[in-house]
Structures are given as C-alpha cells and as structure tokens.
Amino acid sequence: MKRLAIVTTHPIQYYAPVFKLLNHRGIISIKIFYTWGDSAINKHDPGFNRQIEWDIPLLDGYDYEWVKNTSAQPGSHHFNGIVNPELIQQINLYKADAVLVFGWAYHSHLKVLRYFKNKVPVYFRGDSTLLDQQTGIRSVLKSLFLKWVYRHIDHAFYVGTNNRAYFKKYGLGDEQLSFAPHAVDNDRFAINHDTEAAALRKSLNIPADAVLILFAGKLEDKKAPELLLNAFIRLNTPDTHLLFAGNGPLEIVLKQKAGSNPNIHFTDFKNQSQMPVLYQACDIFCLPSKGPDETWGLAVNEAMACSKAVIISDKCGCAIDLVTENNGIIFKSENIDEITLGLKKMITNGNLLTEMGKTSGLKIKDWDFEHIAAAIETKLINEKS
C-alpha cells in the first residue's frame, strides 16, 4: 500500500473527515503531520477574538503526529508562525511515497516543497483565486515569485473553477491538476433540526412565518457584513428579519448601526454542532464578501447542504461553481443596489425561496468528501514506482 504524508497546520472540520475517510477506505496509507503543534487544539482565533475548541471530534480515525513548532509567535496567520526543525526528518522516517502539502505560505511548508521536489512526488492543496488581482510592479513580482513556488509542485488538487485558473496562471498544466472539490459534511448538515430551529427563532422573537436572512461567520471587513446591514435597512420590510451569527472586529459598529431595530438580531459564535440548527432556522443565507482573500466561502456549502437559498457576492470563490439563478443570486461586491434588489426579489416570493432551497440541496450533494478522497487515491496509486 502506497504511503502519503500529509502536511497541514492544524485539525479543522473541513479536512479531518477526509483524513478519516482515506484511512477507512484503506486504498492508500496516510499520516498527517500537524505543524502548528499540539497547542493548535485550543487556538486563539483573531477573527472571532476568542479561543476556539471545536465540539466535534477532529483527531479520531486516522494516524497523525504533532510536529514541534519553535516559532516565537505560533500560528497560521503569518509565514514565520510555522517553524518545524524536525518536520523533514519525521516525514523521512515515515518513508512516504508522496507528500501532500496544504498551503505553502509557511516557513516549514515551503521548505518541505523544496526539499522533496525530485525525491518523491509533491502534491499540493490550496484554494487561492485570481479574484483580487492587482496591476503594477508588485503584481509582476508576485507572479514571478508564485511561478517559482509552484515549480516545486508536481500535482495540485484544485477546489473549483477559480482555483484552477489560479494554478494555471502560475505555471501548472492540465496534466498537473485534479479536481478535488471544496466540501463540508453534507450528511451532518442535512439532518433534520426543525424543532431546534423553531426554538431558536422563538428565542429571538422571530415569527415562524417571517423571512429570516442569515449571515454566519466572522464579523470582519473582508466579509462585508455592514453592506448586508445597510441593504436590509433599505428594504424596510416588517415581515423580514436579519440575523448576524458570529463575533469579530465589526461587532460593535454593526450593533450601533442596528440600534433598537427589532428585526435585526445578533448571536455569538456558534460551534460546529450548533451550525446546522442555525442554517435551518433561516430562509436565505447571505455572504456579501468584498475580499481580499475570500478564497471560497465554505459557509455557502453548509447553507446549501441545509437546502437554503443563497445570495453571495462575486468575490466569493465558490460563486461561479455553486450559485445559479435556480438556487440563488450573485451580486457585484460592494454594490448596495444589486444586493438590495436581489434580497427584495427573494423575500417577495416564498415559492421561489422554497424551490431555490431544494435546488441547493440537490446541487451540493456531489461536492463531498468522497470525491476529495477518490482524487487523492487515484493520483497516488497511478504514480510510477
């Protein structure tokens, strides 16, 4: 059985189930090397401004090692936050037939790419896009640097259309790319939580027959929650409510602007086991991001897995792949007229919302962990020994 070493910073809910599935299928052997170190289990998230400890198991069902991180400021938010003097030695001891690296923008991850190039096949997983492209000399220098980085990669697993275009721009050919879709645990989000969702709405004084628009995520500038708030205030429809679920730097500003409006609600960060209830309580999910670096927007996958209509900006990496007129609306980022008109169209037609939600649920079924696992397995087992 061929052996794959997987290098990633810390356990997260979008990748751990893939690792568990790969191990369960038994087609290849894997070991995960977590480069943040064991302190990543209870990490401080600057976006949510709190310690984050997920309430679903992320270390069960697969083999892994913590890698000692000697960074003075450990974390995945900057290049020198991941420094692992023993990482290459640990991978060599595993005797990997190939190495899969998640993200290059860390000291030790880039070092792994460079060290293993031409020793064993080097695979890569990232979700960057070209949606925030700039011009000028800095753009030219960035392009030259990224082409150098990706020369160390033999094969990349792209998450969607925009990510594929990014890899192509920076030097990877068609034969070096495999589709491995960005995914969430569709089955977990699809479990019926009608009773809990109704209770959540009641606790917020949202009538059962009112339309509820949900924003769930970090209340930060790149996700543009203030644009959604301004559009909602413009709508001024008494039978429509807006719920912000999350915390972040813009929380105080948003609450001050919402004032005493009884149709605008706030709730703190919700852990993973609570997220399906949150999505199922809403009628429309909105991700109004303006970027930069809204690489995908996995909250959209989650909302669609709960069979919800979605309205998102064109700066969300997932927009081109997941949203059509049959399940939602894509609006131009930072354009308050477009988002307001889109919301108005959706909230004035209950039948349209229902049909959009059903289409979302059907469309997202193929964006699953099984497709990611199969892409990785297929590539490794077809490598020449």
C-alpha positions as CSV (number, residue, x, y, z in Angstrom):
1,M,0.0,0.0,0.0
2,K,1.4,3.4,-1.0
3,R,2.1,5.9,1.8
4,L,1.1,9.5,1.7
5,A,2.5,12.1,4.2
6,I,0.1,15.0,4.6
7,V,1.4,18.3,5.9
8,T,-1.1,20.8,7.3
9,T,-1.1,23.3,10.1
10,H,-3.9,22.1,12.5
11,P,-7.0,20.0,12.7
12,I,-10.1,21.6,11.1
13,Q,-13.6,20.4,10.4
14,Y,-13.2,20.5,6.6
15,Y,-10.2,18.3,6.4
16,A,-10.2,15.9,9.3
17,P,-13.2,13.9,7.9
18,V,-11.3,13.5,4.6
19,F,-8.3,12.0,6.5
20,K,-10.6,9.7,8.4
21,L,-12.3,8.6,5.2
22,L,-9.0,7.9,3.4
23,N,-7.9,5.8,6.3
24,H,-11.2,3.9,6.4
25,R,-11.2,3.2,2.7
26,G,-7.8,1.5,3.0
27,I,-6.7,2.2,-0.6
28,I,-3.6,4.2,0.5
29,S,-1.9,4.6,3.8
30,I,-1.7,8.2,5.3
31,K,-0.2,10.0,8.1
32,I,-0.9,13.6,9.0
33,F,1.8,15.9,10.2
34,Y,0.3,18.9,12.2
35,T,2.8,21.6,12.0
36,W,1.3,24.2,14.5
37,G,2.0,21.7,17.3
38,D,-0.4,20.3,19.9
39,S,-1.3,23.9,21.1
40,A,-3.4,24.2,18.0
41,I,-6.2,22.2,19.7
42,N,-7.1,25.2,21.8
43,K,-6.0,28.0,19.5
44,H,-6.9,31.7,19.7
45,D,-8.7,32.8,16.6
46,P,-8.1,36.6,16.0
47,G,-11.1,36.8,13.7
48,F,-13.5,35.6,16.3
49,N,-11.4,37.1,19.1
50,R,-11.7,34.1,21.3
51,Q,-10.2,30.7,22.0
52,I,-11.7,28.1,19.6
53,E,-12.2,24.5,20.5
54,W,-14.4,22.6,18.1
55,D,-17.1,20.4,19.7
56,I,-16.9,17.7,17.1
57,P,-14.0,15.1,17.0
58,L,-11.2,16.1,14.7
59,L,-8.5,13.6,15.6
60,D,-10.4,10.3,15.5
61,G,-10.0,7.6,12.9
62,Y,-6.6,8.3,11.3
63,D,-2.8,8.4,12.1
64,Y,-1.2,11.7,12.9
65,E,1.8,13.3,14.6
66,W,2.2,16.7,16.2
67,V,5.3,18.4,15.0
68,K,7.3,20.6,17.3
69,N,6.8,24.3,16.4
70,T,9.6,26.6,17.5
71,S,8.1,29.8,16.2
72,A,8.2,32.7,18.7
73,Q,4.6,33.5,17.6
74,P,3.0,30.2,16.6
75,G,0.0,30.5,14.2
76,S,-1.2,30.1,10.7
77,H,-1.7,33.8,10.1
78,H,1.9,34.6,9.2
79,F,4.8,33.0,7.4
80,N,7.0,32.6,10.4
81,G,4.3,31.2,12.6
82,I,5.1,27.6,11.5
83,V,8.7,26.7,12.1
84,N,9.4,22.9,12.4
85,P,13.1,21.9,12.6
86,E,12.2,18.2,12.8
87,L,9.5,18.0,10.2
88,I,11.5,16.7,7.3
89,Q,13.1,14.1,9.5
90,Q,9.7,12.9,10.7
91,I,8.4,12.6,7.1
92,N,11.5,10.7,6.1
93,L,11.0,8.3,9.0
94,Y,7.5,7.6,7.7
95,K,9.0,6.6,4.3
96,A,6.4,8.4,2.3
97,D,5.9,7.6,-1.4
98,A,4.5,11.1,-1.9
99,V,3.9,14.3,0.1
100,L,0.8,16.4,0.1
101,V,1.2,19.9,1.5
102,F,-1.7,22.1,2.4
103,G,-0.7,25.7,1.8
104,W,2.8,27.0,1.0
105,A,2.9,30.3,2.8
106,Y,4.6,29.0,6.0
107,H,8.3,28.7,6.7
108,S,8.3,24.9,7.1
109,H,5.7,24.1,4.4
110,L,7.7,25.9,1.7
111,K,10.8,24.1,3.0
112,V,9.1,20.7,2.6
113,L,8.1,21.6,-1.0
114,R,11.7,22.5,-1.9
115,Y,13.3,19.5,-0.1
116,F,11.1,16.8,-1.5
117,K,11.0,18.1,-5.1
118,N,12.6,15.4,-7.3
119,K,12.8,13.0,-4.4
120,V,9.1,11.9,-4.2
121,P,6.0,13.3,-5.9
122,V,5.0,16.6,-4.3
123,Y,1.2,17.3,-4.2
124,F,-0.4,20.5,-3.1
125,R,-3.8,21.7,-1.8
126,G,-4.8,25.3,-1.7
127,D,-7.8,27.4,-2.6
128,S,-6.3,30.8,-3.8
129,T,-8.0,32.6,-6.7
130,L,-7.4,35.5,-9.1
131,L,-10.4,37.4,-7.9
132,D,-8.3,40.1,-6.1
133,Q,-5.7,40.6,-8.9
134,Q,-3.8,43.9,-8.9
135,T,-1.7,45.5,-11.5
136,G,1.7,47.2,-11.4
137,I,5.2,46.2,-10.4
138,R,4.1,44.4,-7.2
139,S,1.8,42.2,-9.3
140,V,4.6,41.3,-11.7
141,L,7.0,40.5,-8.8
142,K,4.3,38.4,-7.1
143,S,3.7,36.5,-10.3
144,L,7.4,35.7,-10.7
145,F,7.6,34.5,-7.1
146,L,4.5,32.3,-7.3
147,K,5.7,30.7,-10.5
148,W,8.9,29.8,-8.6
149,V,6.9,28.4,-5.7
150,Y,4.7,26.2,-8.0
151,R,7.7,24.8,-9.9
152,H,8.3,22.8,-6.7
153,I,4.9,21.1,-7.1
154,D,4.2,18.1,-9.2
155,H,0.4,18.0,-8.9
156,A,-2.3,20.2,-7.3
157,F,-5.8,19.3,-6.3
158,Y,-8.0,22.2,-7.2
159,V,-11.2,23.1,-5.3
160,G,-13.1,24.8,-8.1
161,T,-13.1,26.8,-11.3
162,N,-11.4,30.0,-9.9
163,N,-8.8,27.9,-8.1
164,R,-8.0,26.0,-11.2
165,A,-7.5,29.3,-13.1
166,Y,-5.1,30.4,-10.4
167,F,-2.9,27.3,-10.7
168,K,-2.9,27.6,-14.5
169,K,-1.7,31.2,-14.3
170,Y,1.2,30.3,-12.1
171,G,2.5,27.6,-14.3
172,L,0.7,24.3,-13.7
173,G,-0.5,22.4,-16.7
174,D,-3.7,20.5,-17.2
175,E,-1.9,17.2,-16.6
176,Q,-0.8,18.5,-13.2
177,L,-4.3,19.3,-12.0
178,S,-7.1,17.1,-10.5
179,F,-10.5,18.3,-9.3
180,A,-11.0,17.6,-5.6
181,P,-14.0,19.8,-4.6
182,H,-14.2,22.0,-1.5
183,A,-16.7,20.2,0.7
184,V,-18.3,20.0,4.1
185,D,-20.0,17.2,5.9
186,N,-23.2,17.3,3.8
187,D,-24.9,14.5,5.8
188,R,-24.4,16.2,9.1
189,F,-25.9,19.4,7.9
190,A,-28.8,17.7,6.3
191,I,-30.0,16.0,9.5
192,N,-33.4,17.5,10.4
193,H,-33.3,20.0,13.2
194,D,-36.8,21.6,12.7
195,T,-37.6,21.6,16.4
196,E,-34.4,23.3,17.5
197,A,-34.5,25.7,14.6
198,A,-38.1,26.8,15.6
199,A,-36.9,27.2,19.2
200,L,-34.0,29.4,18.0
201,R,-36.3,31.7,16.1
202,K,-38.7,31.9,19.0
203,S,-35.9,32.8,21.4
204,L,-35.1,35.7,19.1
205,N,-38.7,36.8,18.7
206,I,-38.7,35.9,15.0
207,P,-42.2,34.8,13.9
208,A,-42.5,31.4,12.3
209,D,-43.9,32.9,9.0
210,A,-41.2,35.7,8.8
211,V,-38.4,35.5,6.2
212,L,-35.0,35.3,8.0
213,I,-31.8,36.3,6.3
214,L,-28.7,34.8,7.9
215,F,-25.1,36.0,8.0
216,A,-22.8,33.4,9.8
217,G,-19.1,34.0,10.1
218,K,-16.5,36.4,11.3
219,L,-17.7,40.0,11.6
220,E,-14.8,41.4,9.7
221,D,-14.2,43.8,6.9
222,K,-13.5,41.4,4.1
223,K,-16.8,39.6,4.6
224,A,-18.7,43.0,4.3
225,P,-21.4,42.4,6.9
226,E,-22.1,46.1,7.0
227,L,-23.1,46.1,3.4
228,L,-25.7,43.5,4.2
229,L,-26.9,45.5,7.2
230,N,-27.3,48.7,5.1
231,A,-29.2,46.8,2.4
232,F,-31.5,45.3,5.0
233,I,-32.2,48.7,6.4
234,R,-33.0,50.0,2.9
235,L,-35.5,47.1,2.4
236,N,-37.5,48.2,5.5
237,T,-39.9,45.2,5.3
238,P,-41.6,44.5,8.6
239,D,-42.0,40.7,7.9
240,T,-38.3,40.1,7.2
241,H,-35.6,39.6,9.8
242,L,-31.8,39.6,9.7
243,L,-29.5,37.6,12.0
244,F,-25.8,38.0,12.4
245,A,-24.2,34.9,13.9
246,G,-20.6,35.4,14.9
247,N,-18.1,37.8,16.5
248,G,-15.3,40.0,15.3
249,P,-13.9,43.5,14.9
250,L,-17.1,45.0,13.4
251,E,-19.5,43.7,16.1
252,I,-19.8,47.0,17.9
253,V,-20.2,49.0,14.7
254,L,-22.9,46.7,13.5
255,K,-24.8,46.7,16.7
256,Q,-24.6,50.5,17.0
257,K,-26.0,50.9,13.4
258,A,-28.7,48.3,14.0
259,G,-29.8,50.3,17.1
260,S,-33.1,49.2,18.5
261,N,-34.4,47.7,15.2
262,P,-36.5,44.7,16.4
263,N,-35.9,42.9,13.1
264,I,-32.1,42.8,13.4
265,H,-30.6,40.2,15.7
266,F,-27.2,39.1,16.9
267,T,-26.0,35.9,18.4
268,D,-22.4,34.9,19.4
269,F,-20.2,32.4,17.6
270,K,-21.8,29.0,17.3
271,N,-19.8,25.8,17.5
272,Q,-19.9,23.1,14.8
273,S,-22.7,21.0,16.4
274,Q,-24.9,24.1,16.5
275,M,-24.4,25.3,13.0
276,P,-27.0,23.0,11.3
277,V,-29.6,24.4,13.6
278,L,-28.6,28.0,12.7
279,Y,-28.8,27.4,8.9
280,Q,-32.0,25.5,9.2
281,A,-33.6,28.4,11.1
282,C,-33.1,30.8,8.2
283,D,-34.7,31.2,4.7
284,I,-31.8,32.9,3.0
285,F,-28.1,32.7,3.6
286,C,-26.0,35.7,2.6
287,L,-22.2,36.0,2.2
288,P,-21.6,39.6,0.9
289,S,-17.8,39.4,0.9
290,K,-15.6,42.0,-0.8
291,G,-12.3,40.4,0.0
292,P,-9.4,40.4,-0.4
293,D,-8.8,36.6,0.1
294,E,-12.4,35.3,0.3
295,T,-10.9,32.2,-1.4
296,W,-14.1,30.1,-1.3
297,G,-16.7,30.6,1.3
298,L,-17.5,27.1,2.8
299,A,-20.4,28.6,4.7
300,V,-22.2,28.6,1.4
301,N,-21.7,24.8,1.1
302,E,-23.1,24.4,4.6
303,A,-26.2,26.5,3.9
304,M,-26.8,24.6,0.7
305,A,-26.5,21.3,2.5
306,C,-29.3,22.6,4.7
307,S,-31.3,23.3,1.5
308,K,-31.3,27.1,1.7
309,A,-31.4,29.8,-1.0
310,V,-28.2,31.8,-1.1
311,I,-27.2,35.3,-2.2
312,I,-23.5,36.0,-2.4
313,S,-21.0,38.4,-3.9
314,D,-18.9,37.7,-7.0
315,K,-15.8,37.9,-4.7
316,C,-16.7,34.6,-3.2
317,G,-14.5,31.9,-4.8
318,C,-17.4,29.4,-4.8
319,A,-19.9,31.7,-6.7
320,I,-19.1,30.5,-10.2
321,D,-19.4,26.9,-9.2
322,L,-22.2,26.7,-6.7
323,V,-24.7,29.5,-7.4
324,T,-27.1,29.9,-10.4
325,E,-30.4,31.6,-10.8
326,N,-32.0,28.3,-9.8
327,N,-30.7,28.3,-6.3
328,G,-29.6,31.9,-5.5
329,I,-28.2,35.2,-6.7
330,I,-24.7,36.5,-7.3
331,F,-24.3,40.3,-6.9
332,K,-21.3,42.6,-7.6
333,S,-19.3,43.1,-4.5
334,E,-19.7,46.4,-2.6
335,N,-22.8,47.2,-4.8
336,I,-25.6,48.1,-2.4
337,D,-28.1,48.5,-5.2
338,E,-27.5,44.9,-6.5
339,I,-27.7,43.2,-3.1
340,T,-30.8,45.2,-2.1
341,L,-32.6,44.3,-5.4
342,G,-31.5,40.7,-5.0
343,L,-32.8,40.4,-1.5
344,K,-36.1,42.1,-2.5
345,K,-36.6,39.6,-5.3
346,M,-36.0,36.7,-3.0
347,I,-38.1,37.8,0.0
348,T,-41.2,38.7,-2.0
349,N,-41.6,35.2,-3.4
350,G,-41.9,32.4,-0.9
351,N,-42.3,29.8,-3.6
352,L,-39.1,30.9,-5.2
353,L,-37.3,30.6,-2.0
354,T,-38.5,27.1,-1.4
355,E,-37.6,26.0,-4.9
356,M,-34.2,27.6,-4.7
357,G,-33.5,25.8,-1.4
358,K,-34.4,22.4,-2.9
359,T,-32.1,23.1,-5.8
360,S,-29.3,24.0,-3.4
361,G,-29.7,20.7,-1.6
362,L,-29.5,18.7,-4.8
363,K,-26.6,20.6,-6.3
364,I,-24.3,20.3,-3.3
365,K,-24.6,16.5,-3.0
366,D,-21.7,15.9,-5.4
367,W,-19.5,18.4,-3.5
368,D,-18.5,15.9,-0.9
369,F,-15.6,14.3,0.9
370,E,-15.8,11.1,-1.2
371,H,-14.7,13.0,-4.3
372,I,-11.7,14.5,-2.5
373,A,-10.6,11.1,-1.2
374,A,-11.0,9.5,-4.6
375,A,-9.0,12.2,-6.4
376,I,-6.1,11.8,-3.9
377,E,-6.2,8.0,-4.1
378,T,-6.3,7.9,-7.9
379,K,-3.3,10.2,-8.2
380,L,-1.1,8.3,-5.8
381,I,-1.9,4.7,-6.9
382,N,-1.2,5.7,-10.5
383,E,2.2,7.1,-9.7
384,K,5.1,5.1,-11.2
385,S,7.2,3.4,-8.5
